[in-house]
Amino acid sequence: MIAAAQERFGAVIDRVRTYDRSLIVIAGALLLLGILFSMATSPVATARIRIDEAFYFAARQAAYAAAGLVAMLAAASLDPRQLRRTATIIFVIALPLCVLASVLGSDVRGARRWFDFGIFSLQPSEILKPALVVVWAWMLSECMKQPRFPGRLIAMGLYFLTAAALLSQPDIGQTALLALVLGPMLLLSGMALRWLFGGAALAGAAGFAIYHVFPHARERVDAFLHPETAYQVGRALDAIASGGVFGRGPGEGIIKRSLPDAHADFVFAVAAEEFGMLASLGVIALFGALAFRGLSRASRLNDPFEQLAAAGLVTLLVVQASIHIAVNLSLIPAKGMTLPFISFGGSSMIGSALALGFCLSLLRDRPGAYLYPRSKRD
């Protein structure tokens, strides 16, 4: 019995050694930064909602990070066939939950995206995103192998189905994020540029319609065009400027006290105020390293599905982080978008962990998986 346990443990260790070490280090750094920044934002957030325990959100973020680590390792243990099946099951479950949330979910500032279970809340769209990217990659790769297979039509149909569910909540930001991920995946699958230009024109028309249909979207665009009226973003910019190069110091932030959602949608601004420009650039560098490492390894994979799925998942994480940072810097209209692994939120943490876990599974060292031997690749 002991010998069998040792053999299983040895097999697990051997498999872990095949995971990309750089991606593991990046994930660990982001998780630790998430806990550190939560300690900076937690006292302000708890005071705003009158919770006595000052580090309530920091403690929960640490628990979410632990759960995310488990989810990441579980996802990384899947082989490509298991990954496709798991992603399909998650998508089939999460999509109806998104629709159900728009009807029965908790109302937060006019949006219904969450199920509140008391001790935790669930946002199905966060879990849906990585699963949908894998399903897209599956359909597009089949289209590449069999030109008559309508993989691109299926992928676009799944996007419009998901977009309808998200807009019913409404969640315009997640809808736009998924479009920004699907576009490059379609391009990588060989779709002609004229169709992508047509899709871009359609997206522009959709944005025009959303501006006139959803009042909160119109308000945010108008506030972006007239910055003097944008309170949240103005406070975020003040916090970033106040931090300077080295920051005010942990817990010494002042402007964060008047910044709503400091622990979630504006955690980047709080980090800049307390830890300075160097910390902000460090966060950006980590996501840049994630993009470079993930996409460079994905480009060398042999299998079209694995290549598309890995590239799409990396794009999902990096584009989401870019949107969060761009909002904090007032480069785009305000949108409640979490910073992967760093912003407070259990659903966001699990969704990000699944995305990176799927990447670790696809990008691990396996015989015949890559175009070149390892000695030439790393």
C-alpha positions as CSV (number, residue, x, y, z in Angstrom):
1,M,0.0,0.0,0.0
2,I,2.8,2.4,0.9
3,A,4.7,1.4,-2.3
4,A,1.5,2.2,-4.3
5,A,1.1,5.6,-2.6
6,Q,4.7,6.4,-3.3
7,E,4.3,5.4,-6.9
8,R,1.3,7.7,-7.3
9,F,3.1,10.5,-5.6
10,G,6.0,10.1,-7.9
11,A,3.7,10.1,-10.9
12,V,2.2,13.4,-9.8
13,I,5.6,15.0,-9.2
14,D,6.8,13.8,-12.7
15,R,3.7,15.4,-14.2
16,V,4.2,18.7,-12.3
17,R,7.7,18.9,-13.7
18,T,6.3,19.0,-17.2
19,Y,4.4,22.2,-16.4
20,D,5.9,25.5,-17.7
21,R,7.8,26.9,-14.7
22,S,7.7,30.5,-15.9
23,L,3.9,30.4,-16.0
24,I,3.8,28.9,-12.5
25,V,6.1,31.6,-11.2
26,I,3.9,34.3,-12.8
27,A,0.8,32.8,-11.4
28,G,2.3,32.6,-7.9
29,A,3.4,36.3,-8.1
30,L,0.0,37.5,-9.1
31,L,-1.7,35.5,-6.3
32,L,0.6,36.9,-3.7
33,L,0.1,40.5,-5.1
34,G,-3.6,39.9,-4.9
35,I,-3.4,39.1,-1.2
36,L,-1.0,42.0,-0.5
37,F,-3.2,44.5,-2.3
38,S,-6.3,43.2,-0.6
39,M,-4.6,43.9,2.8
40,A,-4.2,47.5,1.6
41,T,-7.8,47.9,0.4
42,S,-9.7,45.8,2.9
43,P,-9.9,48.3,5.8
44,V,-11.4,50.9,3.5
45,A,-13.9,48.5,1.9
46,T,-15.0,47.1,5.3
47,A,-15.5,50.6,6.7
48,R,-17.6,51.5,3.7
49,I,-20.0,48.7,4.3
50,R,-19.6,48.7,8.1
51,I,-17.9,45.4,8.8
52,D,-16.0,45.4,12.1
53,E,-13.2,43.1,11.0
54,A,-10.8,45.4,9.1
55,F,-9.1,42.6,7.1
56,Y,-12.2,40.7,6.3
57,F,-11.7,41.0,2.5
58,A,-8.0,40.2,2.8
59,A,-8.7,37.0,4.7
60,R,-11.3,36.0,2.1
61,Q,-9.0,36.8,-0.8
62,A,-6.4,34.5,0.7
63,A,-9.0,31.8,0.9
64,Y,-10.0,32.5,-2.7
65,A,-6.4,32.3,-3.7
66,A,-6.1,28.9,-2.1
67,A,-9.2,27.7,-3.9
68,G,-7.9,29.2,-7.1
69,L,-4.6,27.3,-6.8
70,V,-6.5,24.0,-6.3
71,A,-8.7,24.8,-9.4
72,M,-5.6,25.7,-11.4
73,L,-3.8,22.4,-10.5
74,A,-6.9,20.4,-11.2
75,A,-7.4,22.0,-14.6
76,A,-3.7,21.5,-15.4
77,S,-4.0,17.8,-14.7
78,L,-6.4,17.3,-17.7
79,D,-5.2,16.0,-21.0
80,P,-6.5,17.7,-24.2
81,R,-9.5,15.4,-24.6
82,Q,-10.5,15.7,-21.0
83,L,-10.1,19.4,-21.2
84,R,-12.5,19.7,-24.2
85,R,-15.1,17.6,-22.4
86,T,-14.7,19.5,-19.1
87,A,-14.9,22.9,-20.9
88,T,-18.0,21.8,-22.8
89,I,-19.7,20.6,-19.6
90,I,-18.9,23.9,-17.8
91,F,-20.2,26.0,-20.7
92,V,-23.4,24.0,-20.9
93,I,-24.0,24.6,-17.2
94,A,-22.8,28.2,-17.0
95,L,-24.7,29.6,-19.9
96,P,-28.2,28.8,-18.5
97,L,-27.0,30.1,-15.1
98,C,-26.2,33.4,-16.8
99,V,-29.7,33.7,-18.1
100,L,-31.1,32.6,-14.7
101,A,-29.0,35.2,-13.0
102,S,-30.6,38.0,-15.1
103,V,-34.0,37.0,-13.6
104,L,-33.3,35.6,-10.1
105,G,-29.9,37.0,-9.3
106,S,-29.0,39.7,-6.8
107,D,-29.6,43.2,-8.0
108,V,-26.5,45.3,-7.6
109,R,-26.7,48.8,-9.1
110,G,-29.3,47.8,-11.6
111,A,-27.4,44.6,-12.8
112,R,-28.3,41.0,-12.1
113,R,-25.1,38.9,-12.5
114,W,-24.7,37.2,-9.2
115,F,-26.3,34.5,-7.1
116,D,-26.0,35.4,-3.5
117,F,-25.6,32.3,-1.2
118,G,-24.9,34.3,2.0
119,I,-21.3,33.2,2.7
120,F,-20.3,33.6,-1.0
121,S,-21.7,34.8,-4.3
122,L,-21.4,33.2,-7.7
123,Q,-21.0,35.1,-11.0
124,P,-21.5,32.4,-13.7
125,S,-20.1,34.5,-16.5
126,E,-16.6,34.4,-14.9
127,I,-16.6,30.6,-15.0
128,L,-18.1,30.5,-18.5
129,K,-15.4,32.6,-20.2
130,P,-12.5,30.1,-20.1
131,A,-14.8,27.2,-21.0
132,L,-16.2,29.1,-24.0
133,V,-12.7,29.9,-25.3
134,V,-11.8,26.2,-25.2
135,V,-15.0,25.3,-27.0
136,W,-14.3,28.0,-29.6
137,A,-10.8,26.5,-30.2
138,W,-12.4,23.1,-30.6
139,M,-14.8,24.2,-33.2
140,L,-12.3,26.3,-35.1
141,S,-9.7,23.6,-35.1
142,E,-12.2,21.1,-36.6
143,C,-12.9,23.7,-39.3
144,M,-9.1,23.9,-40.0
145,K,-8.9,20.1,-40.3
146,Q,-12.2,19.7,-42.3
147,P,-12.9,22.8,-44.4
148,R,-16.6,21.8,-44.8
149,F,-17.2,21.7,-41.1
150,P,-19.0,24.9,-40.1
151,G,-16.7,25.5,-37.1
152,R,-16.5,29.3,-37.5
153,L,-20.3,29.6,-37.8
154,I,-20.7,27.5,-34.7
155,A,-18.2,29.6,-32.8
156,M,-19.9,32.9,-33.9
157,G,-23.3,31.4,-33.0
158,L,-22.1,30.5,-29.6
159,Y,-20.7,34.0,-29.1
160,F,-24.1,35.6,-30.1
161,L,-25.9,33.2,-27.8
162,T,-23.6,34.1,-24.9
163,A,-23.8,37.8,-25.8
164,A,-27.5,37.7,-25.6
165,A,-27.3,36.1,-22.1
166,L,-24.8,38.6,-20.9
167,L,-26.6,41.6,-22.2
168,S,-29.8,40.5,-20.5
169,Q,-28.0,41.0,-17.1
170,P,-26.7,43.5,-18.5
171,D,-22.9,43.0,-18.7
172,I,-21.6,44.9,-21.7
173,G,-17.9,44.7,-20.6
174,Q,-17.8,40.9,-20.6
175,T,-19.6,40.9,-24.0
176,A,-16.9,43.2,-25.4
177,L,-14.1,41.2,-23.8
178,L,-15.3,37.9,-25.4
179,A,-15.5,39.7,-28.8
180,L,-11.9,40.9,-28.4
181,V,-10.8,37.3,-27.7
182,L,-12.9,35.6,-30.5
183,G,-11.6,38.0,-33.2
184,P,-7.9,37.0,-33.0
185,M,-8.9,33.3,-32.7
186,L,-10.9,33.6,-35.9
187,L,-7.9,35.3,-37.6
188,L,-5.6,32.5,-36.4
189,S,-8.0,29.9,-37.7
190,G,-7.6,31.3,-41.2
191,M,-10.7,33.5,-41.6
192,A,-10.3,36.1,-44.4
193,L,-9.6,39.6,-43.3
194,R,-12.7,41.0,-45.1
195,W,-14.9,39.0,-42.7
196,L,-13.1,40.3,-39.7
197,F,-13.5,43.9,-41.0
198,G,-17.1,43.1,-41.5
199,G,-17.3,41.9,-37.9
200,A,-15.6,45.1,-36.7
201,A,-18.2,47.2,-38.5
202,L,-20.9,45.1,-36.9
203,A,-19.3,45.6,-33.5
204,G,-19.3,49.3,-34.1
205,A,-23.0,49.3,-35.0
206,A,-23.7,47.2,-31.9
207,G,-21.8,49.7,-29.8
208,F,-23.9,52.5,-31.2
209,A,-27.1,50.6,-30.4
210,I,-25.9,49.8,-26.9
211,Y,-25.1,53.4,-26.3
212,H,-28.8,54.3,-27.0
213,V,-30.4,51.3,-25.4
214,F,-28.6,51.0,-22.1
215,P,-28.7,54.2,-20.0
216,H,-25.7,53.3,-17.8
217,A,-23.5,52.6,-20.8
218,R,-24.5,56.1,-22.2
219,E,-23.6,57.7,-18.9
220,R,-20.2,56.1,-18.8
221,V,-19.4,57.0,-22.3
222,D,-20.5,60.6,-21.7
223,A,-18.4,60.7,-18.5
224,F,-15.4,59.5,-20.5
225,L,-15.9,62.3,-23.0
226,H,-16.3,64.8,-20.2
227,P,-13.8,63.7,-17.6
228,E,-14.7,66.4,-15.1
229,T,-18.0,64.6,-14.5
230,A,-16.4,61.1,-13.9
231,Y,-16.0,60.9,-10.1
232,Q,-14.7,57.3,-9.8
233,V,-12.1,57.6,-12.6
234,G,-11.1,61.0,-11.4
235,R,-10.4,59.7,-7.9
236,A,-8.5,56.8,-9.4
237,L,-6.2,59.1,-11.4
238,D,-5.7,61.2,-8.3
239,A,-4.7,58.1,-6.4
240,I,-2.2,57.0,-9.1
241,A,-0.7,60.5,-9.2
242,S,-0.5,60.7,-5.4
243,G,1.6,57.5,-5.2
244,G,4.5,58.9,-7.2
245,V,7.4,56.5,-7.9
246,F,7.6,54.7,-4.6
247,G,4.1,55.1,-3.1
248,R,2.9,56.4,0.2
249,G,3.5,53.1,1.9
250,P,1.4,50.1,2.9
251,G,-1.8,51.3,4.5
252,E,-1.0,55.0,4.1
253,G,-3.2,55.7,1.1
254,I,-5.6,58.6,1.5
255,I,-7.5,58.9,-1.7
256,K,-8.5,55.3,-1.6
257,R,-10.9,56.1,1.2
258,S,-13.1,58.0,-1.3
259,L,-12.7,55.5,-4.1
260,P,-15.7,53.1,-4.5
261,D,-14.9,49.5,-5.2
262,A,-11.3,50.1,-4.2
263,H,-10.8,46.3,-3.5
264,A,-12.2,45.2,-6.9
265,D,-12.6,47.5,-9.9
266,F,-10.0,50.0,-8.9
267,V,-7.4,47.9,-7.1
268,F,-4.8,49.0,-9.6
269,A,-5.2,52.6,-8.6
270,V,-5.0,51.8,-4.9
271,A,-1.8,49.7,-5.5
272,A,-0.3,52.7,-7.3
273,E,-1.1,55.1,-4.5
274,E,0.4,52.9,-1.7
275,F,3.2,51.1,-3.6
276,G,4.0,53.6,-6.3
277,M,4.7,53.5,-10.0
278,L,7.3,50.8,-9.7
279,A,4.6,48.4,-8.3
280,S,2.2,49.4,-11.1
281,L,4.8,48.7,-13.7
282,G,5.6,45.4,-12.0
283,V,2.0,44.3,-12.4
284,I,2.0,45.3,-16.0
285,A,5.3,43.5,-16.6
286,L,3.8,40.3,-15.1
287,F,0.9,40.3,-17.5
288,G,3.3,41.2,-20.3
289,A,5.5,38.2,-19.4
290,L,2.3,36.0,-19.3
291,A,1.4,37.2,-22.8
292,F,5.0,36.7,-24.2
293,R,5.6,33.3,-22.6
294,G,2.1,31.9,-23.2
295,L,1.8,33.0,-26.8
296,S,5.4,32.1,-27.7
297,R,4.9,28.5,-26.5
298,A,1.4,28.3,-28.0
299,S,2.8,29.3,-31.4
300,R,5.1,26.2,-31.3
301,L,2.4,23.6,-30.6
302,N,1.7,21.1,-33.3
303,D,-2.0,20.5,-32.7
304,P,-4.4,23.3,-34.0
305,F,-6.8,22.9,-31.1
306,E,-4.1,23.2,-28.5
307,Q,-2.6,26.1,-30.3
308,L,-5.9,28.0,-30.6
309,A,-7.0,27.2,-27.1
310,A,-3.8,28.2,-25.4
311,A,-3.5,31.5,-27.4
312,G,-7.2,32.3,-26.7
313,L,-6.9,31.7,-23.0
314,V,-3.8,33.8,-22.7
315,T,-5.5,36.5,-24.7
316,L,-8.5,36.3,-22.4
317,L,-6.4,37.0,-19.3
318,V,-4.2,39.7,-20.8
319,V,-7.1,41.6,-22.5
320,Q,-9.1,41.5,-19.3
321,A,-6.1,42.9,-17.3
322,S,-5.6,45.5,-20.0
323,I,-9.2,46.7,-19.7
324,H,-9.0,47.0,-16.0
325,I,-5.8,49.0,-16.1
326,A,-7.0,51.2,-19.0
327,V,-10.2,52.1,-17.0
328,N,-8.1,53.0,-14.0
329,L,-5.9,55.2,-16.2
330,S,-9.0,56.8,-17.9
331,L,-8.0,55.5,-21.3
332,I,-11.4,53.9,-22.0
333,P,-14.9,54.4,-20.6
334,A,-15.4,53.1,-17.1
335,K,-16.3,49.4,-16.8
336,G,-16.4,47.1,-13.8
337,M,-13.7,44.7,-14.9
338,T,-11.6,42.8,-12.3
339,L,-7.8,42.4,-12.5
340,P,-7.2,38.7,-12.9
341,F,-5.8,37.0,-9.7
342,I,-5.5,40.4,-7.9
343,S,-9.0,42.0,-7.6
344,F,-11.2,40.7,-4.8
345,G,-13.8,38.1,-5.9
346,G,-14.2,34.4,-5.7
347,S,-15.8,33.9,-9.1
348,S,-13.1,36.0,-10.8
349,M,-10.4,34.1,-9.0
350,I,-11.8,30.7,-10.0
351,G,-12.4,31.8,-13.6
352,S,-8.8,33.2,-13.9
353,A,-7.4,30.0,-12.3
354,L,-9.3,27.8,-14.7
355,A,-8.0,29.8,-17.7
356,L,-4.3,29.5,-16.5
357,G,-4.8,25.9,-15.4
358,F,-6.1,25.0,-18.9
359,C,-3.0,26.8,-20.3
360,L,-0.6,24.8,-18.1
361,S,-2.3,21.6,-19.4
362,L,-2.0,22.6,-23.0
363,L,1.5,24.0,-22.8
364,R,3.2,21.3,-20.7
365,D,6.1,19.3,-22.1
366,R,4.8,16.2,-23.9
367,P,6.4,13.9,-26.5
368,G,5.6,15.3,-29.9
369,A,3.6,18.3,-28.7
370,Y,6.0,20.9,-29.9
371,L,7.7,21.6,-33.3
372,Y,11.2,21.7,-31.9
373,P,13.0,19.7,-29.2
374,R,13.1,21.3,-25.8
375,S,16.8,22.2,-26.0
376,K,16.0,24.5,-28.9
377,R,12.7,25.8,-27.5
378,D,13.7,27.1,-24.1
